């Protein structure tokens, strides 16, 4: 019996998973038990940190904002203290995407939580939101529009069942719009009009394509839509859904109240009142621009999507696999050559993982994906193709991958030939530089051994390492019969000396 197979273990012994969402307005944590492929929520905590409100004019997080975040995470850390680190995933969204000094916050957060903080791109956030909504909706028929208004960005997704078809993230949120249009707490018709107009302008970039694709139902997720729906229900403007008419009445009501301090609506928490007018203005613009008549609400959102994404990886349903395969297909990669390089790289990794401390499965996955995608740049040009490959990996929308993972993949591919990519190496997080330098060297050696693109199997080779000393051994006489490989490996020894590695052939 496999201890981690949720289909056979007793429910009480099934694995626990935790997702932490570092949102622009609120931080959330959800802890769930994975059993028989389903997630059962055990605990939910949230704190209105308002990280986006702590961005100064130069897009740096203030020390006060960082302290608010760390104080919240100290409580979250206690809740997940007993969980294995691989069962916890932490994602940051728009405020951390925007913050120039995000590394200062991330380093402290990672030290506190004992696990990686991943800053995800807007479209990846949208994909995960859709996953969370789709898994918590009873009706899975027809095409649905999903909207999530966050503190600093708003995500828009059209999908069917569990598959998103289009994802977009726009730079408008309830915290950023509060600072821009309702900073003094005054709620005037003029401020509401300006906020709605700004949101309508943002929506122009997606309006035509989204309306052309169409949907059968619309669903809102997260705090802003939840608060708007609660306000409509409490004030008697609607009975279940947020309708266009109810939203108009809510806008008029907010203006009549005149100030966020006067908003005393049943079911709306005091800390939500200050950002409610901005959120309602954005939602109103969405209804008008996308011609939405009514919207339901989903309890599932980003953090639930993160959990289901983790659960999929445990069942070996990793969307990143599909992404890399699709990338290889799009750029007409020689699949057989890529597979040969991948197999050799993994054989090499197996021989050195203990000496170089590369035991984590993350390293194996990243090396595999780099091997499969290292030639995508050939679709652009043969000259400097490794640079083209790296650019595509760094700047494409790659579902399932975090921004840091894309940076690491790009580094491996950028450094797989010619001079070692020193500048890109220095840009990596300090704790990842050494392991990814080792992985890059393994990819370099594997590519060299398959330069001839021959279908003949490589002989058994031995790779022994001791720190920066590398010894690569082949059967007697093999290198003599493969002079191109010998010449390439001797050239590689020269490249590696420039970064203080010594390669010995035998």
C-alpha positions as CSV (number, residue, x, y, z in Angstrom):
1,X,0.0,0.0,0.0
2,X,1.3,3.4,-1.0
3,X,1.2,5.8,2.0
4,X,0.4,8.8,-0.2
5,X,-2.3,7.2,-2.5
6,X,-5.6,9.0,-1.4
7,X,-7.7,6.3,-2.9
8,X,-6.5,3.6,-0.5
9,X,-5.4,5.3,2.7
10,X,-8.0,5.8,5.6
11,X,-9.5,9.3,5.4
12,X,-7.9,10.3,8.7
13,X,-4.5,9.5,7.3
14,X,-5.0,11.2,3.9
15,X,-2.6,14.0,3.2
16,X,-3.2,17.6,4.2
17,X,-2.6,20.4,1.8
18,X,-2.3,24.1,2.5
19,X,-2.6,27.1,0.2
20,X,-1.6,30.6,1.2
21,X,-2.7,33.5,-1.1
22,X,-0.8,36.7,-0.6
23,X,-3.4,39.0,-2.2
24,X,-3.1,42.7,-2.8
25,X,-5.9,43.4,-0.3
26,X,-6.1,40.3,1.9
27,X,-3.9,37.3,2.8
28,X,-5.7,34.0,3.0
29,X,-4.8,30.4,4.1
30,X,-6.9,27.3,3.5
31,X,-6.0,23.9,4.9
32,X,-7.7,20.9,3.3
33,X,-7.6,17.1,3.4
34,X,-7.2,15.3,0.1
35,X,-9.1,12.0,0.1
36,X,-10.3,10.0,-2.9
37,X,-9.5,12.8,-5.2
38,X,-11.7,15.3,-3.3
39,X,-10.7,18.2,-1.0
40,X,-12.4,18.7,2.3
41,X,-11.7,22.1,3.9
42,X,-10.5,21.9,7.5
43,X,-9.5,25.5,8.3
44,X,-9.7,28.9,6.7
45,X,-8.0,32.1,8.0
46,X,-7.8,35.5,6.4
47,X,-6.4,38.9,7.3
48,X,-6.9,42.3,5.5
49,X,-3.2,43.2,5.1
50,X,-3.8,45.7,2.2
51,X,-0.3,45.2,0.8
52,X,-1.2,47.2,-2.4
53,X,-2.0,50.2,-0.2
54,X,1.6,50.0,1.1
55,X,3.2,50.7,-2.3
56,X,4.9,54.1,-2.4
57,X,5.3,56.4,-5.5
58,X,8.3,54.3,-6.7
59,X,6.4,51.0,-6.3
60,X,8.3,50.0,-3.2
61,X,6.5,48.3,-0.3
62,X,6.8,50.5,2.8
63,X,8.3,48.9,5.9
64,X,4.8,49.3,7.6
65,X,3.2,47.2,4.8
66,X,6.0,44.6,5.0
67,X,5.5,44.4,8.8
68,X,1.7,43.9,8.4
69,X,2.3,41.0,6.0
70,X,4.9,39.4,8.1
71,X,2.8,39.7,11.2
72,X,-0.1,37.9,9.4
73,X,2.2,35.2,8.1
74,X,3.6,34.5,11.6
75,X,0.0,33.4,12.5
76,X,-0.3,31.4,9.3
77,X,3.1,29.7,10.0
78,X,1.9,28.4,13.3
79,X,-1.1,26.8,11.6
80,X,1.0,24.9,9.0
81,X,3.9,24.2,11.4
82,X,3.3,20.4,11.4
83,X,2.7,20.0,7.7
84,X,5.5,18.8,5.3
85,X,6.9,21.7,3.4
86,X,6.0,20.1,0.0
87,X,2.3,20.1,1.1
88,X,2.3,23.9,1.4
89,X,2.1,26.3,-1.6
90,X,2.4,30.1,-1.2
91,X,1.5,32.4,-4.1
92,X,1.8,36.2,-4.4
93,X,-0.3,38.3,-6.8
94,X,-0.5,41.8,-8.2
95,X,1.0,43.8,-5.3
96,X,4.1,41.5,-5.2
97,X,4.2,41.5,-9.0
98,X,4.4,45.3,-8.9
99,X,6.7,45.8,-5.9
100,X,10.2,46.7,-6.9
101,X,11.5,45.6,-3.5
102,X,9.5,42.4,-3.3
103,X,12.6,40.3,-2.5
104,X,12.9,42.0,0.9
105,X,9.4,40.8,1.8
106,X,9.8,37.4,0.1
107,X,13.0,36.6,1.9
108,X,11.4,37.2,5.3
109,X,8.3,35.4,4.4
110,X,10.2,32.3,3.2
111,X,12.3,32.2,6.3
112,X,9.1,32.4,8.4
113,X,7.1,29.8,6.5
114,X,10.0,27.5,5.6
115,X,8.9,27.2,2.0
116,X,9.0,29.0,-1.3
117,X,6.9,32.1,-2.1
118,X,5.9,32.1,-5.8
119,X,4.9,35.3,-7.5
120,X,2.5,34.3,-10.3
121,X,1.8,36.1,-13.5
122,X,-1.7,37.6,-14.0
123,X,-2.9,35.0,-16.5
124,X,-1.6,32.2,-14.3
125,X,-3.6,33.7,-11.4
126,X,-6.6,33.8,-13.7
127,X,-6.1,30.1,-14.6
128,X,-5.9,29.1,-10.9
129,X,-9.0,31.2,-10.1
130,X,-10.9,29.4,-12.8
131,X,-9.8,26.1,-11.4
132,X,-11.0,27.0,-8.0
133,X,-14.4,28.2,-9.2
134,X,-14.9,25.2,-11.6
135,X,-14.4,22.7,-8.8
136,X,-16.8,24.5,-6.5
137,X,-19.7,25.0,-9.0
138,X,-22.5,22.5,-9.0
139,X,-23.4,23.3,-12.6
140,X,-20.6,22.3,-15.0
141,X,-22.4,22.6,-18.3
142,X,-22.0,25.4,-20.8
143,X,-19.5,28.1,-21.1
144,X,-19.0,30.4,-18.1
145,X,-17.4,33.8,-17.6
146,X,-15.5,34.1,-14.3
147,X,-14.6,37.5,-12.7
148,X,-12.4,38.0,-9.7
149,X,-11.8,41.6,-8.6
150,X,-8.8,41.7,-6.3
151,X,-7.0,44.5,-4.6
152,X,-4.7,45.4,-7.5
153,X,-5.9,43.5,-10.5
154,X,-9.0,41.9,-11.9
155,X,-9.0,38.5,-13.6
156,X,-11.3,37.5,-16.4
157,X,-11.7,33.9,-17.6
158,X,-14.0,32.2,-20.1
159,X,-14.0,28.4,-19.8
160,X,-16.0,25.2,-20.0
161,X,-16.0,22.6,-17.2
162,X,-12.4,22.5,-15.8
163,X,-10.7,24.0,-18.9
164,X,-10.2,27.8,-19.2
165,X,-10.3,29.0,-22.9
166,X,-9.1,32.6,-22.5
167,X,-7.5,34.2,-19.4
168,X,-6.7,37.9,-18.9
169,X,-5.6,40.1,-16.0
170,X,-6.2,43.8,-16.0
171,X,-4.6,46.5,-13.8
172,X,-7.6,47.6,-11.8
173,X,-8.5,46.6,-8.2
174,X,-10.5,47.7,-5.2
175,X,-7.4,48.9,-3.3
176,X,-5.7,50.7,-6.1
177,X,-8.9,52.3,-7.3
178,X,-9.7,53.4,-3.7
179,X,-6.4,55.2,-3.5
180,X,-7.0,56.8,-6.9
181,X,-10.6,57.8,-6.6
182,X,-11.9,57.5,-3.0
183,X,-8.8,58.2,-0.9
184,X,-10.5,60.6,1.4
185,X,-13.5,58.2,2.0
186,X,-15.8,60.6,0.1
187,X,-18.3,58.8,-2.2
188,X,-19.5,61.3,-4.8
189,X,-21.2,60.8,-8.1
190,X,-18.1,62.4,-9.8
191,X,-15.7,60.0,-8.1
192,X,-17.9,57.0,-9.0
193,X,-18.2,58.2,-12.6
194,X,-14.4,58.6,-12.9
195,X,-13.7,55.2,-11.4
196,X,-16.2,53.5,-13.7
197,X,-14.8,55.4,-16.7
198,X,-11.2,54.3,-15.9
199,X,-12.4,50.7,-15.6
200,X,-14.3,50.9,-18.9
201,X,-11.1,52.1,-20.5
202,X,-9.1,49.1,-19.1
203,X,-11.9,46.8,-20.4
204,X,-11.6,48.0,-24.0
205,X,-8.6,45.7,-24.5
206,X,-10.7,42.5,-24.0
207,X,-14.3,43.7,-24.6
208,X,-14.6,42.7,-28.3
209,X,-12.9,39.3,-28.0
210,X,-14.8,38.3,-24.8
211,X,-18.2,39.3,-26.2
212,X,-17.5,37.6,-29.5
213,X,-16.6,34.3,-27.7
214,X,-19.6,34.6,-25.4
215,X,-20.8,32.6,-22.3
216,X,-23.9,30.9,-20.9
217,X,-23.4,32.1,-17.3
218,X,-21.3,34.5,-15.3
219,X,-19.7,33.9,-11.9
220,X,-17.9,36.2,-9.5
221,X,-15.3,35.1,-7.0
222,X,-13.5,36.6,-3.9
223,X,-14.2,39.4,-1.5
224,X,-15.4,42.3,-3.7
225,X,-18.1,40.3,-5.6
226,X,-19.1,38.6,-2.3
227,X,-19.5,42.0,-0.6
228,X,-21.4,43.5,-3.5
229,X,-23.8,40.6,-3.6
230,X,-24.2,40.7,0.2
231,X,-25.0,44.4,0.0
232,X,-27.6,43.9,-2.7
233,X,-29.2,41.2,-0.6
234,X,-29.1,43.1,2.6
235,X,-30.5,46.3,1.0
236,X,-33.3,44.3,-0.8
237,X,-32.0,45.2,-4.2
238,X,-31.9,41.5,-5.3
239,X,-32.8,38.1,-3.9
240,X,-30.0,35.8,-5.2
241,X,-27.9,37.1,-8.0
242,X,-26.2,40.4,-8.6
243,X,-28.3,42.0,-11.4
244,X,-27.5,45.0,-13.5
245,X,-30.5,46.8,-11.9
246,X,-29.4,45.9,-8.4
247,X,-25.9,47.1,-9.1
248,X,-27.2,50.5,-10.3
249,X,-29.3,50.8,-7.1
250,X,-26.2,49.9,-5.0
251,X,-24.1,52.6,-6.7
252,X,-26.9,55.2,-6.1
253,X,-27.1,54.1,-2.4
254,X,-23.3,54.4,-1.9
255,X,-23.4,57.9,-3.3
256,X,-26.3,58.8,-1.1
257,X,-24.4,57.7,2.0
258,X,-21.6,60.1,1.0
259,X,-18.7,58.5,3.0
260,X,-17.3,55.1,3.6
261,X,-17.5,55.6,7.3
262,X,-21.4,55.8,7.0
263,X,-21.7,52.5,5.3
264,X,-23.4,50.2,7.8
265,X,-24.7,47.3,5.7
266,X,-25.6,44.0,7.3
267,X,-23.0,41.3,6.5
268,X,-20.3,43.8,5.3
269,X,-17.3,43.8,7.6
270,X,-16.0,47.2,8.7
271,X,-12.6,46.7,7.0
272,X,-14.4,46.0,3.6
273,X,-16.4,49.2,3.7
274,X,-13.5,51.5,2.7
275,X,-12.8,49.6,-0.6
276,X,-16.5,48.7,-1.4
277,X,-17.2,51.8,-3.5
278,X,-14.2,51.2,-5.8
279,X,-15.1,47.5,-6.1
280,X,-18.7,48.4,-7.0
281,X,-17.5,50.9,-9.6
282,X,-15.3,48.3,-11.2
283,X,-18.1,45.7,-11.1
284,X,-20.5,48.1,-12.6
285,X,-18.1,48.9,-15.5
286,X,-17.7,45.1,-16.1
287,X,-21.5,44.6,-16.3
288,X,-21.9,47.5,-18.8
289,X,-18.8,46.8,-20.9
290,X,-19.3,43.0,-21.2
291,X,-23.1,43.2,-21.3
292,X,-23.6,41.1,-18.2
293,X,-27.2,40.8,-17.0
294,X,-26.7,38.7,-13.8
295,X,-23.9,37.2,-11.9
296,X,-23.8,34.4,-9.3
297,X,-21.1,34.0,-6.6
298,X,-18.6,31.2,-6.1
299,X,-16.9,30.4,-2.8
300,X,-14.0,28.9,-4.7
301,X,-11.2,31.2,-5.9
302,X,-7.5,31.4,-6.1
303,X,-6.6,29.5,-3.0
304,X,-8.9,26.6,-3.9
305,X,-7.4,26.6,-7.4
306,X,-4.0,26.4,-5.9
307,X,-5.1,23.4,-3.8
308,X,-6.6,21.6,-6.8
309,X,-3.5,22.3,-8.8
310,X,-1.4,20.7,-6.1
311,X,-3.8,17.8,-5.9
312,X,-3.4,17.3,-9.7
313,X,0.4,17.2,-9.3
314,X,0.0,14.5,-6.7
315,X,-2.0,12.5,-9.3
316,X,0.7,13.3,-11.9
317,X,-1.8,15.6,-13.7
318,X,0.7,18.5,-13.8
319,X,-0.5,21.3,-16.2
320,X,3.2,22.2,-16.6
321,X,3.7,19.0,-18.5
322,X,1.0,19.9,-21.0
323,X,2.4,23.4,-21.3
324,X,6.0,22.2,-22.2
325,X,4.6,19.6,-24.6
326,X,2.4,22.3,-26.3
327,X,5.4,24.6,-26.5
328,X,7.5,22.0,-28.2
329,X,4.7,21.4,-30.7
330,X,4.2,25.1,-31.4
331,X,7.8,25.7,-32.1
332,X,8.3,22.4,-34.1
333,X,10.9,21.0,-31.7
334,X,12.7,17.8,-32.8
335,X,11.0,15.6,-30.1
336,X,13.3,12.6,-30.6
337,X,16.4,14.8,-30.1
338,X,14.9,16.5,-27.1
339,X,14.1,13.1,-25.6
340,X,17.6,11.9,-26.1
341,X,19.1,15.0,-24.4
342,X,16.5,14.7,-21.5
343,X,17.3,11.0,-20.9
344,X,21.0,11.6,-20.8
345,X,20.6,14.6,-18.5
346,X,18.5,12.6,-16.1
347,X,21.1,9.7,-16.1
348,X,23.7,12.3,-15.3
349,X,21.6,13.8,-12.5
350,X,21.0,10.4,-10.9
351,X,24.8,10.0,-10.6
352,X,25.5,13.3,-9.0
353,X,22.4,14.2,-7.0
354,X,23.8,13.1,-3.7
355,X,27.2,14.9,-4.1
356,X,25.6,18.1,-5.4
357,X,22.5,18.0,-3.2
358,X,20.1,17.8,-6.0
359,X,17.7,15.3,-4.5
360,X,14.5,17.3,-4.8
361,X,12.1,16.2,-7.5
362,X,11.8,19.8,-8.5
363,X,15.3,19.7,-9.9
364,X,14.5,16.6,-12.0
365,X,11.4,18.2,-13.4
366,X,13.1,21.5,-14.3
367,X,16.0,19.7,-15.9
368,X,13.5,17.6,-18.0
369,X,11.5,20.6,-19.1
370,X,14.7,22.5,-20.0
371,X,15.9,19.6,-22.1
372,X,12.6,19.4,-23.9
373,X,12.4,23.1,-24.6
374,X,16.1,24.1,-25.2
375,X,15.7,24.2,-29.0
376,X,12.5,26.2,-29.3
377,X,14.5,29.2,-30.3
378,X,15.5,27.5,-33.6
379,X,12.0,28.6,-34.8
380,X,13.3,32.2,-34.6
381,X,16.9,31.8,-35.9
382,X,19.7,29.3,-35.7
383,X,22.2,32.0,-34.8
384,X,22.1,32.6,-31.0
385,X,19.1,30.2,-30.8
386,X,19.8,29.6,-27.1
387,X,19.1,33.2,-26.4
388,X,15.9,33.1,-28.4
389,X,14.8,30.0,-26.5
390,X,15.5,31.7,-23.2
391,X,13.5,34.8,-24.2
392,X,10.5,32.7,-25.2
393,X,10.5,30.8,-21.9
394,X,11.0,34.0,-19.8
395,X,8.3,36.1,-21.5
396,X,5.6,33.7,-22.8
397,X,2.4,32.9,-20.8
398,X,3.2,29.4,-19.6
399,X,0.2,27.9,-17.7
400,X,1.2,26.3,-14.5
401,X,4.6,28.0,-14.2
402,X,5.4,30.8,-11.7
403,X,7.4,33.8,-12.8
404,X,10.4,32.4,-10.9
405,X,10.1,29.0,-12.5
406,X,10.1,30.6,-15.9
407,X,13.2,32.6,-15.0
408,X,14.9,29.4,-13.9
409,X,13.9,27.5,-17.0
410,X,15.1,30.4,-19.1
411,X,18.5,30.5,-17.3
412,X,19.0,26.7,-17.9
413,X,18.3,27.1,-21.6
414,X,20.2,30.3,-22.0
415,X,23.3,28.7,-20.4
416,X,23.1,25.4,-22.2
417,X,25.8,26.3,-24.8
418,X,28.7,28.7,-25.5
419,X,29.8,31.0,-22.7
420,X,28.1,30.5,-19.3
421,X,25.3,33.0,-18.7
422,X,26.9,35.0,-15.9
423,X,24.5,37.9,-15.9
424,X,21.4,35.7,-15.9
425,X,23.0,33.7,-13.1
426,X,23.5,36.7,-10.9
427,X,19.8,37.6,-11.3
428,X,18.7,34.3,-9.7
429,X,17.6,34.2,-6.1
430,X,20.7,33.6,-4.0
431,X,19.6,30.2,-2.6
432,X,18.9,28.8,-6.1
433,X,22.2,29.9,-7.8
434,X,24.3,26.9,-6.8
435,X,21.8,24.1,-7.6
436,X,20.8,25.7,-10.9
437,X,24.4,26.2,-11.9
438,X,24.9,22.4,-11.4
439,X,21.7,21.7,-13.4
440,X,22.9,23.9,-16.2
441,X,26.2,22.0,-16.4
442,X,24.4,18.7,-16.6
443,X,22.3,20.1,-19.5
444,X,25.4,21.4,-21.2
445,X,27.1,18.0,-21.1
446,X,24.0,16.2,-22.3
447,X,23.6,18.5,-25.3
448,X,27.3,18.0,-26.2
449,X,27.0,14.2,-26.1
450,X,24.0,14.4,-28.6
451,X,25.4,17.1,-30.9
452,X,25.6,14.7,-33.8
453,X,21.8,14.0,-33.4
454,X,22.6,10.3,-34.0
455,X,20.0,7.8,-33.2
456,X,22.7,5.4,-31.9
457,X,22.6,4.8,-28.2
458,X,25.3,6.5,-26.1
459,X,27.5,4.1,-24.2
460,X,27.3,3.8,-20.4
461,X,29.2,6.8,-19.0
462,X,30.2,7.7,-15.5
463,X,30.0,11.1,-14.0
464,X,31.8,11.7,-10.7
465,X,31.9,15.1,-9.0
466,X,33.6,16.6,-6.0
467,X,32.5,20.2,-5.6
468,X,33.8,22.0,-8.7
469,X,35.7,19.0,-10.0
470,X,33.9,16.9,-12.6
471,X,35.2,13.7,-14.1
472,X,33.4,12.2,-17.2
473,X,34.4,8.7,-18.1
474,X,33.5,6.7,-21.3
475,X,34.4,3.1,-22.2
476,X,37.9,2.6,-23.5
477,X,38.4,3.9,-27.0
478,X,35.0,5.5,-27.4
479,X,36.2,9.1,-27.5
480,X,38.9,8.1,-30.0
481,X,36.1,6.9,-32.3
482,X,34.0,10.1,-31.7
483,X,36.5,13.0,-32.3
484,X,33.7,15.6,-32.6
485,X,32.4,14.8,-29.1
486,X,36.0,14.8,-27.7
487,X,36.6,18.2,-29.3
488,X,33.4,19.6,-28.0
489,X,34.0,18.3,-24.5
490,X,37.6,19.8,-24.5
491,X,36.1,23.1,-25.6
492,X,33.6,22.7,-22.8
493,X,36.4,22.3,-20.3
494,X,37.7,25.7,-21.4
495,X,34.3,27.3,-20.8
496,X,34.0,25.7,-17.4
497,X,37.4,26.9,-16.3
498,X,36.1,30.4,-16.7
499,X,33.6,29.7,-13.9
500,X,36.1,27.8,-11.8
501,X,35.1,24.3,-12.7
502,X,37.5,21.6,-13.8
503,X,36.3,19.0,-16.3
504,X,38.4,15.9,-16.7
505,X,37.8,13.3,-19.5
506,X,38.8,9.7,-19.4
